[in-house]
Amino acid sequence: MASPLIRTLPYGPLQACGHMVRLDDTVVLIDPSITTDRLPAGWPLPRLMLATHAHFDHIATIDAWTDVCGAPLSIHRLETGWLSSAQHNLSVHMGEALKVVAQARPLDDGQILALNDDWVIEVWHTPGHSPGSACYLLSGPDGPAALFSGDTLFAGSIGRTDLPGGSVPVMRQTLRMLITKLEQLAAPDLPIYPGHGPATLWSRELEHNLWLAQMKE
């Protein structure tokens, strides 16, 4: 089977990245922050939506996508309630009141989501930026293919820990966990697609990301 096609589409005032993953006729939308007209030409509608966490800039268009394609949304169970709470999803601080209507399917750490006969996504619970932050590891017949890191890990940096529910000590634990997990995968050139900014490689972050360097000391 061909490698997955991945399109990263920044959108909105904070340029949150919506990632679209195409595996033949299966499309997964990770972080539904983009408008429905951003679907790449010729791509089928998403069959599944995943949110890395429930901050407004990553969930802004869930209901619009649900209306168009009916794809279910999944998010870590600690933040299912945040989707409909403007206080928790922080939209209230932008002068708005985002309240997602669509029902969310709760996810747990280590859960495996089968996309088709060959490809799966594994849920990694990665709190620190928010209590229910998660990364999603896409794997196929030849092993890991991409990690969607949300606001946990950026190119050269990490997500904020000063927002409600954020924690520096918890983020440090998460970063240590990521180092351990990715060392076990033995995939130094694994592409990482963050929730903001450009894609990167795990080997590059391990060498140049100062936050990760501190975890190795």
C-alpha positions in Angstrom: 0.0 0.0 0.0 1.2 3.5 -0.8 2.4 5.8 1.9 -0.2 8.1 3.4 -0.7 11.6 2.0 -0.6 14.2 4.7 -1.8 17.8 4.2 -1.2 20.4 6.9 -3.6 23.4 6.7 -2.9 26.3 9.1 -6.0 28.3 9.8 -7.5 30.9 12.1 -6.1 33.8 14.1 -3.6 31.5 15.9 -2.8 29.5 12.7 -3.7 26.2 14.3 -2.8 23.3 12.0 -5.5 21.0 10.8 -3.9 17.8 9.5 -5.6 15.7 6.8 -4.3 12.1 6.4 -5.4 10.1 3.3 -5.1 6.4 3.1 -6.6 5.4 -0.2 -10.3 6.2 0.3 -10.0 6.8 4.1 -9.4 10.4 5.3 -8.7 11.3 8.9 -8.9 14.9 10.0 -6.7 15.7 13.0 -7.6 18.9 14.8 -10.7 20.2 13.0 -9.8 23.8 13.1 -10.2 24.5 9.3 -13.2 25.3 7.3 -14.9 22.6 5.3 -13.9 24.3 2.0 -10.2 23.5 2.8 -10.7 19.8 1.8 -8.0 19.1 -0.8 -9.4 18.8 -4.4 -10.3 15.2 -5.2 -10.2 14.0 -1.6 -13.1 12.1 -0.1 -14.7 13.5 3.0 -13.2 12.5 6.4 -14.4 9.4 8.0 -12.9 10.2 11.4 -11.9 13.3 13.3 -9.4 13.4 16.2 -8.7 16.4 18.4 -5.3 16.5 20.2 -6.9 18.7 22.9 -10.0 20.8 23.4 -8.6 24.4 23.1 -10.9 26.4 20.8 -8.3 26.9 18.0 -8.1 23.1 17.5 -11.8 22.3 17.6 -13.4 25.4 16.0 -15.1 23.7 13.1 -16.1 20.3 14.5 -19.8 20.9 14.1 -19.4 22.2 10.6 -17.5 19.1 9.6 -20.0 16.9 11.3 -22.8 18.5 9.3 -21.0 17.9 6.1 -19.7 14.4 6.5 -21.1 13.0 9.7 -17.6 11.8 10.8 -17.4 11.0 14.5 -15.0 13.0 16.7 -12.7 11.4 19.3 -10.7 13.1 22.0 -9.1 12.1 25.3 -11.8 11.5 27.9 -10.4 14.1 30.2 -11.5 16.8 27.8 -14.8 15.6 26.3 -16.6 18.0 28.6 -14.4 20.9 27.5 -15.8 20.9 24.0 -19.0 22.5 25.1 -17.5 24.8 27.8 -16.3 28.2 26.6 -14.4 28.6 29.9 -12.5 25.4 29.5 -11.9 25.6 25.8 -10.7 29.2 26.3 -12.9 30.7 23.6 -14.4 33.0 26.3 -11.0 34.8 26.4 -11.4 35.6 22.7 -14.7 37.2 23.2 -16.6 34.2 21.8 -18.5 31.3 23.3 -17.6 28.1 21.3 -19.8 25.3 22.4 -19.5 22.1 20.3 -22.7 20.3 19.9 -21.3 17.1 18.4 -20.9 14.2 20.8 -17.3 13.0 21.3 -16.0 9.5 21.7 -13.6 9.3 24.7 -10.1 8.0 24.1 -7.7 6.4 26.5 -3.9 6.2 26.6 -2.7 3.3 24.5 -5.9 2.9 22.6 -5.5 1.6 19.0 -7.8 3.0 16.3 -7.9 0.8 13.1 -8.2 3.0 10.0 -8.2 0.1 7.5 -6.5 -3.3 7.2 -3.0 -1.9 7.2 -3.0 1.4 9.1 -3.7 2.3 12.7 -3.4 5.2 15.0 -2.2 4.8 18.6 -3.3 7.3 21.3 -0.6 8.7 23.5 -1.8 10.7 26.5 0.6 13.6 26.8 -0.6 16.1 29.5 1.2 19.2 30.3 -0.2 21.7 27.9 -3.7 20.6 29.0 -4.9 17.6 31.1 -6.2 15.7 28.2 -3.6 16.5 25.5 -2.8 13.6 23.3 -0.4 12.7 20.5 -1.4 10.3 17.7 1.1 7.8 16.2 0.2 6.7 12.7 1.6 3.3 11.8 1.4 1.0 8.8 2.9 -2.2 7.5 6.4 -0.8 7.6 6.1 0.6 11.1 5.6 4.2 12.4 4.9 6.8 9.7 4.1 10.0 11.6 3.4 11.5 15.0 0.8 14.3 15.3 1.9 16.1 18.5 -0.7 18.8 18.9 0.5 21.5 21.4 2.7 19.1 23.2 5.8 19.3 21.0 6.7 22.0 18.4 9.6 22.3 16.1 12.3 23.7 18.5 9.9 24.2 21.4 6.9 22.9 23.4 3.4 24.0 24.2 2.5 26.6 26.8 2.1 25.3 30.3 0.7 28.6 31.8 -2.9 28.1 30.7 -5.6 26.6 32.9 -4.8 22.9 33.4 -1.2 23.3 32.2 1.7 22.2 34.3 5.5 22.4 33.9 6.2 19.3 36.1 3.6 17.3 34.2 5.0 18.4 30.9 8.5 17.3 31.9 7.1 13.9 32.7 5.4 13.8 29.3 8.6 14.8 27.5 10.5 12.0 29.3 7.8 9.6 28.3 8.1 10.7 24.6 11.8 10.2 24.7 11.4 6.7 26.0 8.6 5.7 23.6 10.4 7.1 20.6 13.7 5.5 21.5 11.8 2.1 21.7 10.4 2.7 18.3 13.9 3.2 16.9 12.5 5.7 14.3 14.9 8.7 14.4 13.5 10.1 11.1 9.9 9.9 12.2 8.1 13.0 10.9 6.3 15.1 13.6 3.4 17.3 12.8 2.7 19.8 15.5 -0.5 21.8 16.2 1.3 25.0 15.2 4.2 25.7 13.0 6.2 23.5 10.6 6.7 19.8 10.6 9.9 18.4 12.0 11.8 15.2 12.6 12.3 13.4 15.9 16.0 13.2 15.4 16.1 17.0 14.8 14.1 17.7 18.0 16.2 15.3 20.0 19.3 17.2 19.0 18.1 20.8 18.9 15.1 21.1 21.1 16.4 22.6 24.4 13.4 21.2 26.4 14.2 17.7 25.3 17.9 18.2 26.0 17.0 19.1 29.6 15.2 15.7 30.0 18.4 13.8 29.0 20.6 15.5 31.5 
